[in-house]
Amino acid sequence: MKRLFLFILPTWIWAQSYPEVISVLDHSLMLQSAQQLEIAAYESYKAAEGKNLPTLDASLSAIKFQDTPTVTFGSMKLPMGTKNHTEGSLTLTYPLFSGFAISSSIEKAKFSHEKAALEVADLKRNLYVNATKLYSAVAVADEIIAAQEEAKYAIGESYAKAKGLYDNGMLAPAELYAIEAKKFEIDAQITESRNRKSQALNQLSYLTGVKIDSAHIPENTLSIPDENDILARALAEREDVLALSKSMDIAQSDVKISKSRYYPTVALIGSLKGQGDSLEFDGDGYTNGNKSYAGVSASWNLFSGFSDIHTTEAAKAARLASSITLEDYKHRISTEIENAYLDMHATQSKLESARMQVKASGEYAKLTRGRFENQLVGADELSRSIADLASAKAKAANLESELFNQTAVLWLEGGLNAFQDKVIGTFRNTP
C-alpha cells in the first residue's frame, strides 16, 4: 500500500488527465493550419455565390485628339467632334441564364468547403489516435519503471544478504557477482525505460503544443463498443468517409459545369452612359451626350472542336472513379475494424494470462528468496526469479495499456461523436 501511494501521489500532482490532453489537441498547430484552409474554402464558396448576383461597373475616360475629328464629303472636310472627348458609364449586368454553370460552380464551392471542414475533423480524429497511443505509452512506462524499481530493491536486499554470506565464507564469489551483475542489468533497464518515456513525452508535447510532464490512465472503465454498431457508425458518420462522399459530389458538380457549355448564356445589360467634351457629359455640339441603354445579351457556342464532349466525358469518368474509391475505402474500413476486434480479443486473453503469470512469478520469487537465505538455491536462480517477476509485471502493464489504447481507438473508428460520448464522457463522469 505504501508503494502504491507513493506512485499515485506524484501522478495526482503533475499528470495531465487523458481528457485534458485530448482537449489541448484542439489548439495544435497542425489543426490550426487545416482550419485556415477551411476558412479559405468558405471564402471561395462565398465568392462563388457572388457570381449569381448582378455586377456593377463604372468607367471614366478623358482623351485629347491631336486633330479635330472630321468627315470627308467629296473634297470637303467637315468637323464631326471636338479635340476633347470625355466618356463615363455605370453599367449593370445581370446573368439570367448560364446553362447552369453558375449554380453548379456555387454548388461545387459549397461541397469543397464542406469537404474541407470534414478533413479538419478527420485530422482531429487522427491526432486523437496518435495522442492516445503516446499517452498510453507514457502511462505504462511509469508502471514498468515501478516494477523495475521494485526488482532493483529486491535485488539490493538479496545482494546485502549474499554479501554477508560471502564475508563469512559461506558463498562463492561467482554467486555474489551474479547478483551484482543482475543489479546493473536492472539499472540499465530502468534507464532505457525512462528514456522511452521521455521520448514519448516529447512526441506528445510536440503533438499538443504544450509541455506534458506525465500521464496516468485510471482503471480501464471504458466500455467495449459493439462491432456491428461501430462499423455502422464508421460507414455513416466517420469524417474521412463523409469527406470522400463530398469528393463524389464535387465530381458530379464538375459534370454539370461541363454540360453547361451545351446551352446559351443570357444576360440583362443596362448602362447610364454620357459623353461630351467635358466632365459635364452634355455632348460635344455634334452628337448627343446621353448614351444610356438597356438590352439583352445572348451567346451560344455552336461548335468547339468536340472539346465540350470530351470534357464532359472526363468529368463523368472522374465521378465514377470517386464512387469506386469510396466503396473501396469502406471495404478497407470494414477490414480494419474487424482486425482491430481480433487484436483486442487477443489482448484480453493475453492480459488474463499475464495477470496469472504475475501472481505465479511473485510466489516463486518469494519462495526462491527464502530458499536462497537457507542456501537451498544459488544466486543465479534468485536473480532470475526477481527479474522474471519484474518482466511479468511489465508485460501485464503493457497489455493493460494496450487494451485501453485499443478500446479508445475503436471508438475513434466510429468517428468523433462516438469518441466524445463514450470515451471522454466516461472519464468526465468517473469520480
LOMAR-400472 format. One record per residue (C-alpha): residue in one letter; x, y, z. Coordinates in Angstrom, 3 decimals, decimal comma. Example, Ala and Ser with C-alpha at 12.3 -4.5 7.8 and 13.67 -1.06 7.14 Angstrom:
! LOMAR-400472
(rec "A"; (12,300; -4,500; 7,800))
(rec "S"; (13,670; -1,060; 7,140))
END
This chain:
! LOMAR-400472
(rec "M"; (0,000; 0,000; 0,000))
(rec "K"; (2,885; 2,337; 0,775))
(rec "R"; (4,459; 1,833; -2,645))
(rec "L"; (1,097; 2,280; -4,333))
(rec "F"; (0,513; 5,557; -2,507))
(rec "L"; (3,930; 6,877; -3,473))
(rec "F"; (3,210; 6,001; -7,080))
(rec "I"; (-0,212; 7,637; -7,178))
(rec "L"; (0,730; 10,846; -5,370))
(rec "P"; (3,097; 12,335; -7,990))
(rec "T"; (0,647; 11,357; -10,726))
(rec "W"; (-2,138; 13,202; -8,961))
(rec "I"; (0,030; 16,307; -8,613))
(rec "W"; (1,667; 16,553; -12,036))
(rec "A"; (-0,101; 14,338; -14,565))
(rec "Q"; (-2,411; 15,775; -17,188))
(rec "S"; (-5,514; 13,648; -17,472))
(rec "Y"; (-6,364; 11,961; -20,745))
(rec "P"; (-9,370; 14,263; -21,465))
(rec "E"; (-7,173; 17,312; -20,755))
(rec "V"; (-4,547; 16,170; -23,258))
(rec "I"; (-7,243; 15,451; -25,852))
(rec "S"; (-8,798; 18,901; -25,379))
(rec "V"; (-5,398; 20,595; -25,797))
(rec "L"; (-5,069; 18,951; -29,217))
(rec "D"; (-7,878; 21,185; -30,473))
(rec "H"; (-5,347; 24,044; -30,435))
(rec "S"; (-2,436; 22,212; -32,088))
(rec "L"; (-0,592; 23,975; -34,890))
(rec "M"; (-1,443; 21,270; -37,426))
(rec "L"; (-5,119; 21,687; -36,672))
(rec "Q"; (-4,884; 25,481; -36,824))
(rec "S"; (-3,287; 25,224; -40,269))
(rec "A"; (-6,083; 22,932; -41,507))
(rec "Q"; (-8,686; 25,292; -40,062))
(rec "Q"; (-7,236; 28,166; -42,084))
(rec "L"; (-7,631; 26,056; -45,224))
(rec "E"; (-11,258; 25,520; -44,233))
(rec "I"; (-11,692; 29,298; -43,915))
(rec "A"; (-10,150; 29,716; -47,359))
(rec "A"; (-12,614; 27,178; -48,787))
(rec "Y"; (-15,500; 29,016; -47,122))
(rec "E"; (-14,403; 32,344; -48,598))
(rec "S"; (-14,131; 30,701; -52,026))
(rec "Y"; (-17,689; 29,454; -51,580))
(rec "K"; (-18,953; 32,941; -50,731))
(rec "A"; (-17,029; 34,312; -53,719))
(rec "A"; (-18,730; 31,770; -55,984))
(rec "E"; (-22,128; 32,848; -54,623))
(rec "G"; (-21,342; 36,389; -55,720))
(rec "K"; (-21,339; 35,289; -59,365))
(rec "N"; (-25,099; 34,781; -59,122))
(rec "L"; (-25,611; 38,472; -58,321))
(rec "P"; (-25,567; 41,395; -60,773))
(rec "T"; (-22,294; 43,189; -61,405))
(rec "L"; (-21,948; 46,975; -61,442))
(rec "D"; (-19,031; 48,532; -63,326))
(rec "A"; (-18,023; 52,186; -63,552))
(rec "S"; (-15,737; 53,633; -66,197))
(rec "L"; (-14,404; 57,101; -66,967))
(rec "S"; (-12,180; 58,235; -69,821))
(rec "A"; (-10,869; 61,657; -70,929))
(rec "I"; (-8,780; 61,993; -74,094))
(rec "K"; (-7,462; 64,798; -76,273))
(rec "F"; (-7,197; 64,146; -80,010))
(rec "Q"; (-4,256; 65,568; -81,924))
(rec "D"; (-6,610; 66,699; -84,705))
(rec "T"; (-10,259; 67,568; -84,706))
(rec "P"; (-12,328; 64,579; -85,866))
(rec "T"; (-13,658; 65,218; -89,415))
(rec "V"; (-15,649; 63,504; -92,134))
(rec "T"; (-14,931; 63,970; -95,836))
(rec "F"; (-17,662; 64,667; -98,417))
(rec "G"; (-16,051; 64,829; -101,790))
(rec "S"; (-13,274; 67,351; -101,410))
(rec "M"; (-14,704; 68,907; -98,267))
(rec "K"; (-13,690; 68,017; -94,695))
(rec "L"; (-16,375; 68,710; -92,155))
(rec "P"; (-15,769; 68,642; -88,362))
(rec "M"; (-17,541; 65,792; -86,536))
(rec "G"; (-16,404; 66,451; -82,993))
(rec "T"; (-14,013; 68,297; -80,751))
(rec "K"; (-10,445; 67,594; -79,775))
(rec "N"; (-11,512; 66,999; -76,169))
(rec "H"; (-13,608; 63,888; -75,562))
(rec "T"; (-14,862; 62,551; -72,214))
(rec "E"; (-16,961; 59,484; -71,594))
(rec "G"; (-18,400; 57,908; -68,423))
(rec "S"; (-20,676; 54,962; -67,726))
(rec "L"; (-22,257; 52,987; -64,924))
(rec "T"; (-23,155; 49,556; -66,291))
(rec "L"; (-25,282; 46,881; -64,607))
(rec "T"; (-25,091; 43,281; -65,863))
(rec "Y"; (-27,332; 40,533; -64,536))
(rec "P"; (-26,892; 36,882; -65,656))
(rec "L"; (-30,307; 35,438; -66,471))
(rec "F"; (-29,146; 32,020; -67,639))
(rec "S"; (-25,703; 30,439; -67,839))
(rec "G"; (-26,551; 26,874; -68,753))
(rec "F"; (-26,425; 26,064; -65,008))
(rec "A"; (-22,697; 26,892; -64,912))
(rec "I"; (-23,040; 29,495; -62,150))
(rec "S"; (-25,341; 27,411; -59,928))
(rec "S"; (-23,118; 24,348; -60,423))
(rec "S"; (-19,988; 26,371; -59,580))
(rec "I"; (-21,637; 27,601; -56,387))
(rec "E"; (-22,652; 24,031; -55,555))
(rec "K"; (-19,098; 22,798; -56,162))
(rec "A"; (-17,631; 25,532; -53,934))
(rec "K"; (-20,127; 24,630; -51,209))
(rec "F"; (-19,163; 20,937; -51,367))
(rec "S"; (-15,475; 21,905; -51,338))
(rec "H"; (-15,992; 23,904; -48,146))
(rec "E"; (-17,910; 21,058; -46,523))
(rec "K"; (-15,156; 18,653; -47,525))
(rec "A"; (-12,504; 20,964; -46,030))
(rec "A"; (-14,462; 21,084; -42,754))
(rec "L"; (-14,685; 17,285; -42,700))
(rec "E"; (-10,962; 16,997; -43,390))
(rec "V"; (-10,289; 19,228; -40,386))
(rec "A"; (-12,452; 16,936; -38,254))
(rec "D"; (-10,691; 13,851; -39,626))
(rec "L"; (-7,298; 15,389; -38,877))
(rec "K"; (-8,512; 15,960; -35,332))
(rec "R"; (-9,611; 12,311; -35,132))
(rec "N"; (-6,190; 11,122; -36,303))
(rec "L"; (-4,475; 13,424; -33,820))
(rec "Y"; (-6,588; 11,819; -31,111))
(rec "V"; (-5,482; 8,364; -32,292))
(rec "N"; (-1,785; 9,300; -32,178))
(rec "A"; (-2,125; 11,094; -28,848))
(rec "T"; (-3,921; 8,097; -27,337))
(rec "K"; (-1,052; 5,790; -28,328))
(rec "L"; (1,558; 8,179; -26,936))
(rec "Y"; (-0,417; 8,818; -23,749))
(rec "S"; (-0,743; 5,070; -23,190))
(rec "A"; (2,991; 4,637; -23,775))
(rec "V"; (3,821; 7,290; -21,173))
(rec "A"; (1,402; 5,872; -18,614))
(rec "V"; (2,635; 2,295; -18,989))
(rec "A"; (6,248; 3,480; -18,758))
(rec "D"; (5,560; 4,560; -15,167))
(rec "E"; (4,189; 1,101; -14,362))
(rec "I"; (7,187; -0,610; -15,954))
(rec "I"; (9,653; 1,646; -14,150))
(rec "A"; (7,855; 0,967; -10,853))
(rec "A"; (8,168; -2,800; -11,421))
(rec "Q"; (11,837; -2,441; -12,307))
(rec "E"; (12,482; -0,263; -9,256))
(rec "E"; (10,800; -2,905; -7,136))
(rec "A"; (13,047; -5,554; -8,685))
(rec "K"; (16,079; -3,360; -8,056))
(rec "Y"; (15,090; -3,023; -4,411))
(rec "A"; (14,631; -6,766; -4,073))
(rec "I"; (17,981; -7,414; -5,743))
(rec "G"; (19,576; -4,900; -3,385))
(rec "E"; (18,189; -6,712; -0,368))
(rec "S"; (19,339; -10,063; -1,738))
(rec "Y"; (22,759; -8,641; -2,521))
(rec "A"; (23,127; -7,385; 1,054))
(rec "K"; (22,326; -10,859; 2,405))
(rec "A"; (24,583; -12,501; -0,164))
(rec "K"; (27,405; -10,136; 0,807))
(rec "G"; (27,008; -11,207; 4,414))
(rec "L"; (27,215; -14,875; 3,423))
(rec "Y"; (30,234; -14,146; 1,238))
(rec "D"; (32,029; -12,257; 4,011))
(rec "N"; (31,528; -15,290; 6,251))
(rec "G"; (32,911; -17,627; 3,616))
(rec "M"; (29,526; -19,235; 3,010))
(rec "L"; (29,052; -18,051; -0,601))
(rec "A"; (31,284; -18,358; -3,620))
(rec "P"; (32,441; -15,117; -5,326))
(rec "A"; (30,702; -16,123; -8,569))
(rec "E"; (27,362; -16,265; -6,758))
(rec "L"; (27,849; -12,754; -5,373))
(rec "Y"; (28,988; -11,372; -8,721))
(rec "A"; (25,945; -12,904; -10,416))
(rec "I"; (23,597; -10,904; -8,171))
(rec "E"; (25,686; -7,763; -8,638))
(rec "A"; (25,566; -8,186; -12,432))
(rec "K"; (21,783; -8,563; -12,323))
(rec "K"; (21,563; -5,354; -10,308))
(rec "F"; (23,467; -3,442; -13,013))
(rec "E"; (21,290; -5,040; -15,685))
(rec "I"; (18,144; -3,791; -13,957))
(rec "D"; (19,698; -0,313; -13,661))
(rec "A"; (20,232; -0,333; -17,425))
(rec "Q"; (16,627; -1,427; -17,984))
(rec "I"; (15,360; 1,418; -15,793))
(rec "T"; (17,457; 3,919; -17,754))
(rec "E"; (16,110; 2,554; -21,023))
(rec "S"; (12,516; 2,710; -19,766))
(rec "R"; (12,962; 6,298; -18,617))
(rec "N"; (14,420; 7,237; -21,987))
(rec "R"; (11,457; 5,680; -23,804))
(rec "K"; (9,099; 7,563; -21,513))
(rec "S"; (10,915; 10,860; -22,178))
(rec "Q"; (10,760; 10,261; -25,926))
(rec "A"; (7,022; 9,556; -25,767))
(rec "L"; (6,513; 12,678; -23,626))
(rec "N"; (8,470; 14,766; -26,126))
(rec "Q"; (6,367; 13,464; -29,010))
(rec "L"; (3,161; 14,060; -27,069))
(rec "S"; (4,286; 17,582; -26,155))
(rec "Y"; (5,050; 18,283; -29,814))
(rec "L"; (1,679; 16,941; -30,882))
(rec "T"; (-0,260; 19,043; -28,359))
(rec "G"; (1,917; 22,125; -28,451))
(rec "V"; (2,137; 22,238; -24,631))
(rec "K"; (4,532; 20,652; -22,164))
(rec "I"; (3,279; 17,262; -20,977))
(rec "D"; (5,052; 16,101; -17,807))
(rec "S"; (3,372; 12,782; -17,122))
(rec "A"; (0,318; 10,690; -17,813))
(rec "H"; (-1,951; 8,418; -15,858))
(rec "I"; (-4,697; 6,123; -17,047))
(rec "P"; (-7,086; 5,166; -14,259))
(rec "E"; (-8,631; 1,745; -14,066))
(rec "N"; (-9,991; 0,939; -17,500))
(rec "T"; (-13,713; 1,626; -17,266))
(rec "L"; (-14,228; 2,116; -20,996))
(rec "S"; (-16,992; 0,035; -22,456))
(rec "I"; (-16,078; -2,040; -25,489))
(rec "P"; (-18,198; -0,983; -28,478))
(rec "D"; (-20,376; -3,467; -30,287))
(rec "E"; (-18,673; -4,425; -33,546))
(rec "N"; (-21,777; -4,034; -35,733))
(rec "D"; (-22,627; -0,698; -34,120))
(rec "I"; (-19,130; 0,761; -34,519))
(rec "L"; (-18,961; -0,431; -38,130))
(rec "A"; (-22,314; 1,191; -38,917))
(rec "R"; (-21,170; 4,432; -37,262))
(rec "A"; (-17,889; 4,377; -39,174))
(rec "L"; (-19,528; 3,946; -42,565))
(rec "A"; (-22,253; 6,510; -41,886))
(rec "E"; (-20,611; 9,123; -39,658))
(rec "R"; (-16,833; 8,943; -39,858))
(rec "E"; (-15,305; 12,150; -41,084))
(rec "D"; (-12,975; 10,700; -43,729))
(rec "V"; (-15,816; 8,678; -45,254))
(rec "L"; (-18,023; 11,765; -45,432))
(rec "A"; (-15,144; 13,743; -46,961))
(rec "L"; (-14,817; 11,132; -49,717))
(rec "S"; (-18,573; 11,367; -50,279))
(rec "K"; (-18,134; 15,108; -50,779))
(rec "S"; (-15,460; 14,363; -53,384))
(rec "M"; (-18,078; 12,413; -55,312))
(rec "D"; (-20,495; 15,365; -55,013))
(rec "I"; (-17,774; 17,703; -56,297))
(rec "A"; (-17,191; 15,398; -59,267))
(rec "Q"; (-20,936; 15,472; -60,018))
(rec "S"; (-20,834; 19,277; -59,966))
(rec "D"; (-17,989; 19,154; -62,490))
(rec "V"; (-20,217; 17,084; -64,776))
(rec "K"; (-22,944; 19,755; -64,542))
(rec "I"; (-20,422; 22,533; -65,235))
(rec "S"; (-19,088; 20,751; -68,307))
(rec "K"; (-22,626; 20,153; -69,616))
(rec "S"; (-23,464; 23,848; -69,219))
(rec "R"; (-21,362; 24,510; -72,318))
(rec "Y"; (-24,159; 22,943; -74,367))
(rec "Y"; (-26,538; 25,823; -73,504))
(rec "P"; (-26,625; 29,515; -74,435))
(rec "T"; (-25,863; 32,240; -71,921))
(rec "V"; (-28,281; 35,141; -71,497))
(rec "A"; (-27,740; 38,350; -69,538))
(rec "L"; (-29,559; 41,660; -68,967))
(rec "I"; (-27,454; 44,763; -69,527))
(rec "G"; (-28,268; 48,344; -68,587))
(rec "S"; (-25,966; 51,353; -68,571))
(rec "L"; (-26,105; 55,009; -67,600))
(rec "K"; (-23,661; 56,462; -70,093))
(rec "G"; (-22,753; 60,015; -71,056))
(rec "Q"; (-20,198; 61,660; -73,331))
(rec "G"; (-19,071; 65,112; -74,292))
(rec "D"; (-16,138; 67,475; -74,425))
(rec "S"; (-16,057; 67,962; -70,619))
(rec "L"; (-16,885; 66,122; -67,428))
(rec "E"; (-20,404; 67,524; -67,631))
(rec "F"; (-21,137; 64,850; -70,301))
(rec "D"; (-23,524; 67,245; -72,103))
(rec "G"; (-22,391; 66,358; -75,613))
(rec "D"; (-19,806; 67,972; -77,846))
(rec "G"; (-22,061; 70,004; -80,111))
(rec "Y"; (-22,131; 67,294; -82,768))
(rec "T"; (-23,537; 64,214; -81,053))
(rec "N"; (-25,867; 63,856; -78,098))
(rec "G"; (-24,431; 63,467; -74,619))
(rec "N"; (-26,814; 60,782; -73,308))
(rec "K"; (-25,722; 57,341; -74,498))
(rec "S"; (-27,605; 55,301; -71,884))
(rec "Y"; (-29,030; 51,967; -72,973))
(rec "A"; (-30,691; 48,737; -71,827))
(rec "G"; (-30,761; 45,378; -73,548))
(rec "V"; (-30,339; 41,650; -73,552))
(rec "S"; (-27,130; 39,826; -74,455))
(rec "A"; (-27,133; 36,199; -75,601))
(rec "S"; (-24,334; 33,963; -76,824))
(rec "W"; (-24,177; 30,308; -77,758))
(rec "N"; (-21,154; 28,307; -78,725))
(rec "L"; (-22,250; 26,030; -81,578))
(rec "F"; (-19,007; 24,124; -82,118))
(rec "S"; (-15,767; 23,857; -80,157))
(rec "G"; (-13,959; 21,017; -81,889))
(rec "F"; (-15,694; 18,390; -79,684))
(rec "S"; (-13,773; 19,649; -76,623))
(rec "D"; (-17,026; 20,106; -74,659))
(rec "I"; (-17,993; 16,474; -75,270))
(rec "H"; (-14,604; 15,192; -74,132))
(rec "T"; (-14,611; 17,495; -71,105))
(rec "T"; (-17,999; 16,102; -70,090))
(rec "E"; (-16,840; 12,520; -70,538))
(rec "A"; (-13,730; 13,235; -68,472))
(rec "A"; (-15,892; 14,660; -65,669))
(rec "K"; (-18,126; 11,573; -65,762))
(rec "A"; (-15,096; 9,285; -65,522))
(rec "A"; (-13,780; 11,290; -62,557))
(rec "R"; (-17,170; 10,963; -60,842))
(rec "L"; (-17,155; 7,181; -61,384))
(rec "A"; (-13,597; 6,981; -60,041))
(rec "S"; (-14,698; 8,857; -56,894))
(rec "S"; (-17,575; 6,436; -56,423))
(rec "I"; (-15,296; 3,390; -56,767))
(rec "T"; (-12,733; 4,921; -54,408))
(rec "L"; (-15,439; 5,495; -51,800))
(rec "E"; (-16,650; 1,883; -51,994))
(rec "D"; (-13,103; 0,560; -51,764))
(rec "Y"; (-12,418; 2,793; -48,764))
(rec "K"; (-15,497; 1,491; -46,981))
(rec "H"; (-14,339; -2,091; -47,542))
(rec "R"; (-10,938; -1,179; -46,111))
(rec "I"; (-12,523; 0,358; -43,019))
(rec "S"; (-14,614; -2,781; -42,503))
(rec "T"; (-11,470; -4,914; -42,674))
(rec "E"; (-9,555; -2,634; -40,298))
(rec "I"; (-12,346; -2,697; -37,717))
(rec "E"; (-12,690; -6,475; -37,959))
(rec "N"; (-8,928; -6,907; -37,460))
(rec "A"; (-8,975; -4,398; -34,581))
(rec "Y"; (-11,541; -6,528; -32,754))
(rec "L"; (-9,452; -9,657; -33,322))
(rec "D"; (-6,407; -7,872; -31,890))
(rec "M"; (-8,388; -6,665; -28,884))
(rec "H"; (-9,743; -10,134; -28,105))
(rec "A"; (-6,199; -11,485; -28,309))
(rec "T"; (-5,003; -8,741; -25,937))
(rec "Q"; (-7,748; -9,615; -23,453))
(rec "S"; (-6,686; -13,264; -23,476))
(rec "K"; (-3,006; -12,412; -23,110))
(rec "L"; (-3,809; -9,988; -20,274))
(rec "E"; (-5,560; -12,716; -18,277))
(rec "S"; (-2,560; -14,957; -18,791))
(rec "A"; (-0,140; -12,162; -17,835))
(rec "R"; (-2,003; -11,459; -14,596))
(rec "M"; (-1,774; -15,116; -13,616))
(rec "Q"; (1,910; -15,031; -14,542))
(rec "V"; (2,454; -12,057; -12,219))
(rec "K"; (0,805; -13,964; -9,404))
(rec "A"; (2,837; -17,118; -10,080))
(rec "S"; (6,108; -15,212; -10,506))
(rec "G"; (5,510; -13,322; -7,268))
(rec "E"; (5,009; -16,524; -5,298))
(rec "Y"; (8,001; -18,151; -6,947))
(rec "A"; (10,248; -15,140; -6,231))
(rec "K"; (9,142; -15,187; -2,601))
(rec "L"; (9,841; -18,926; -2,379))
(rec "T"; (13,223; -18,607; -4,093))
(rec "R"; (14,302; -15,790; -1,796))
(rec "G"; (13,548; -17,933; 1,269))
(rec "R"; (15,348; -20,926; -0,212))
(rec "F"; (18,358; -18,728; -1,052))
(rec "E"; (18,554; -17,477; 2,508))
(rec "N"; (18,652; -21,120; 3,582))
(rec "Q"; (21,282; -21,850; 0,894))
(rec "L"; (18,999; -24,241; -0,954))
(rec "V"; (19,314; -22,437; -4,313))
(rec "G"; (22,025; -20,397; -5,946))
(rec "A"; (22,216; -16,670; -6,609))
(rec "D"; (21,575; -17,193; -10,304))
(rec "E"; (18,150; -18,709; -9,671))
(rec "L"; (17,305; -15,954; -7,190))
(rec "S"; (18,256; -13,208; -9,640))
(rec "R"; (16,310; -14,880; -12,401))
(rec "S"; (13,168; -15,188; -10,255))
(rec "I"; (13,294; -11,474; -9,354))
(rec "A"; (13,854; -10,469; -12,974))
(rec "D"; (11,048; -12,751; -14,124))
(rec "L"; (8,659; -11,096; -11,681))
(rec "A"; (9,599; -7,630; -12,947))
(rec "S"; (9,205; -8,820; -16,541))
(rec "A"; (5,786; -10,325; -15,807))
(rec "K"; (4,578; -7,088; -14,200))
(rec "A"; (5,890; -5,042; -17,127))
(rec "K"; (4,155; -7,372; -19,591))
(rec "A"; (0,852; -7,108; -17,720))
(rec "A"; (1,147; -3,306; -17,568))
(rec "N"; (1,878; -3,190; -21,296))
(rec "L"; (-1,181; -5,284; -22,062))
(rec "E"; (-3,428; -3,171; -19,813))
(rec "S"; (-2,197; -0,042; -21,591))
(rec "E"; (-2,683; -1,685; -24,983))
(rec "L"; (-6,229; -2,723; -24,090))
(rec "F"; (-7,062; 0,861; -23,125))
(rec "N"; (-5,480; 2,122; -26,342))
(rec "Q"; (-7,332; -0,420; -28,489))
(rec "T"; (-10,673; 0,368; -26,852))
(rec "A"; (-10,275; 4,151; -27,257))
(rec "V"; (-9,115; 3,780; -30,860))
(rec "L"; (-12,072; 1,504; -31,634))
(rec "W"; (-14,422; 4,275; -30,525))
(rec "L"; (-12,428; 6,666; -32,711))
(rec "E"; (-13,015; 4,278; -35,620))
(rec "G"; (-16,669; 5,216; -35,274))
(rec "G"; (-15,958; 8,955; -35,556))
(rec "L"; (-15,527; 11,928; -33,248))
(rec "N"; (-19,081; 11,908; -31,907))
(rec "A"; (-18,816; 8,291; -30,742))
(rec "F"; (-15,444; 9,005; -29,123))
(rec "Q"; (-16,638; 12,130; -27,316))
(rec "D"; (-19,730; 10,362; -25,970))
(rec "K"; (-18,249; 7,036; -24,924))
(rec "V"; (-14,621; 7,823; -24,045))
(rec "I"; (-14,303; 11,456; -22,980))
(rec "G"; (-17,778; 11,290; -21,429))
(rec "T"; (-16,761; 8,215; -19,392))
(rec "F"; (-13,682; 9,933; -17,963))
(rec "R"; (-15,600; 13,062; -17,068))
(rec "N"; (-18,248; 11,036; -15,272))
(rec "T"; (-15,670; 8,892; -13,415))
(rec "P"; (-15,099; 10,183; -9,866))
END
